[in-house]
């Protein structure tokens, strides 16, 4: 991580959750972009209360404390997913971002992004961005335990990948986009990589699924969906996105 503009960077062989580590730093008054990374994560979490286990020696699990200007929740997910996508593109892959927070390769998930806002009363205390990447095949859980098909970077690339180099590449991309994440070019770069754009999809939010055509992103990172000829926007929240017609790997 030498030369990167990080206020603090710590690596752990094994830990419960890197998001929790960074949250503790924020509570202690940490400022600037801070990084906690782990080889093994035993209590990692994804959206909607799901667990994200990181076996040792096979994956990347890391969390970042972001500065106050990165406080727009809808765009923080995109920041992580876009940075991972660009790093994977440097390896020759053609990743897609499954809104709001997954990165796919060949239609299968290999990365999850989890933004968390921590509040002290009405005051935003910290914006934390957690990222998990399946690097080796051994990091991919059994298919029976998955809600969406998964893969790894090495499977998609067809060759070994050095995890530390991939981490640095993701951080370089993320830090380059961080000061520009409120600009139109950021939204355009994210939108260009959206999975299922122009295709029929289902949104599941605990009630009846909404079926429409994925049109793109709104300015705040919400999803634009054309339903029965009319365009609607949906914030991330407790929403799941699925293709209406299966593609290979789904």
N, C-alpha and C positions, 0 to 999 in steps of 0.2 A: 504493500500500500504506500510505499515511499513516494513522496512528492504530491500525493493527493491532498486537497485542502480539507482535511478532516480534523476537527477539534479533539477527537478522541477515537481510538480504535482498539478494541480488545477481541482476542480470539480465545475460544473455550473448546477443550476437547469434548466435553459433554455438559449439557445444561438443560434445564427445563424448557424455557422459552426465551429467545433473544428479545422478543418484544417486551417481556417483563423486565429484563435487564435494562433496556433503554428507558423504560418508564421509570425505573428507580433512579436512573441518572437524572432524568428530567425533574423528578421530585426533589433531587438534591441541588437543583439549580444549574444543571449543565446547559451550555449554549453552543451554538454552531452545529455543524453536521457531525454527528457522532455515529460510530459503527460498532455493533456487536455481532460477531459471527461465530458459528459453532460447527464442529465436525459432526457431532451428534446432538439431536434435539429430541427430548423425550416427552415434552408437553406442548409442542407447537400446536397452533390452531389455525383453522381456515375460517371461511365465512359460515354463518349460521350455526356456529358451535361445533363444527366438524373438527376432528383432530388432524394434524399433519405431522407424522413421525418422520424423523430424518435419521436413517441408520448410519452408523459410523463408516467413514471412508467411501461414501457413495453419492453424496448430495451436498448442496449448498443450502445453509439456513442462515440468514442474516437480517438484521433490523437496523434501521436508520432513524435517528432523531433529526427531524427536519426543522428549518427555521420558521418563524411565524408567517412569513409570506407564502409558505406552502400549506396554507390552512384550508383551501377549498377541497372538501372531501371528494367530490366527484372527479376532480382532476388528479388527485394524489394516486389513485389506483392506476390511472393512465400513465403517470410518470414512471412507476415501477415496471409496468408491462411494456411500455415503449422502450425503456432502457434495456430490458432483457431481450426484447425482439431485435434491437440493433446489434447487441453483442452476438446473438445467434446468427444474424445475417453475415457478420464478419467471419463466421465459421462455414459459410456456404449454405446455410439453411434458409428456408422461406417460411418463417413463423407467421402465425396469425394471432390476433388478440380476441379472445372470446369475452365480450363485455360481461361484467365490468372488470374482471381481475384475473383471468387465466391466459396463459400463453400456450398455443398449440403448435405442434409440428405434425404434418400428415394427418391432421384431424384429431390428434390425441394430445391430451394435456401433459405438459412437462414442467409447468411452473404455475405457482399460485401467489397472489399478491394480497396482503391484508393490511389496509390502513386503519389506524386507530387514533381517535382523538381523546385526549385525557384532559378533564376539566377540574378546576378547583372552584366550586360554586359556578358562577356565570363566566369565569375567566378561563379561556383556553390555556392550558398549561403546556401541552405538548402535542405535536403531530408526529406519529410514529408510523413507519412504513416497513412491514415485514415481508420478506421475499423467500420463497422456497423453490429450489430448482432440482429436479431429478437429473443427476449427471450420469451415473452409471446405471446399467440395467437392474442391478441389485437394489436400487432405491425405489423401484416401482412396486407398489403393493399388489397383492393377489387380486385378480380381476373381480372375484366375488365380493370384495370389500369396497369396490369403487362405484361411485354414482355416475362416472363419466370415464371413457377409455383413457388410459395413460400410457406414456412412453418416457424415454430418457433422451438426454442430449446425445449421448454416444450411440444409441440405437438409431436416432434420426440422422446423425452425421455419418455413421458408418465407420467411425474411427475413435480411438481414445481421446479424451479431452481432459486437460489439466484444470482442475477445479479452481485453483488459486488464480490462474490466468483469466479464467472466465469471470470470476468475481471482480477482478480489477477492471476488465472490459465493461462489465455492467455498471460499475461505479463511475467510470469515466463518462459513459453515455448519460447516466443519471445526473451527474454533476453538471454536464454541459447543458442539459435541458432544464435544470432546476430554475435558473433565473429567467427562463423563457416559457415556463409552463402556463402563464396566463395570456400568452400571445396566440394569435390565430394559427401560426405555423405549427405550434405544438399540437393543437387540435387536429389540424390537417394530417400531420404525420401519424397520429394515433388512428384517425379515421381510415386512412389509406390501408392500414393493416387489419381492419376489423374483419373477423370471421363472419360469414353468412351475409355480408352486405349485398343488398338487392335480392335476397332470397327469403322464402317464407320461413318463419320461426314461431316458436311458442315461448311466451313468458309465463312462468309459474310463480305465483306469489302467495300461495296458501289458499286461494279461492279457485274459481274456474280459470283455466289457462287462457291467455289472450293470444290470438293468432293474427299475425300480420306480416308485412314485408319489412325487413330491416332497412331503414333509409339512411341511418348514420347517427351522428352525435349532435346533441345540443351544446350550446356554449359552456354550460356548467358540467359537461361530461355525462349528462343523462342520455338515454337511448331514444332515438326518434324511430317510431314504428308507424307504418301506414296500416290502419285497420279499417276495413270496409270503405276504402277511398279517402279516409280522413287521417291526417297525421296527428299522433299523440306522442307525448314524451313521458318517460318512466325513469325515475331516479333509481340508483342501484338498490339500496335498502335490502330487504329480504326477498330478492328476486333471483330466479334461475332462468337462464336462457338456453334453449335447445333448438336445434334445426328441426323443421317440420318434416323434411324429407331427409332420411339418413344419407350421409356421404360415406365413402370408405373410411373405416376406422371409428365411426360413431355408433 
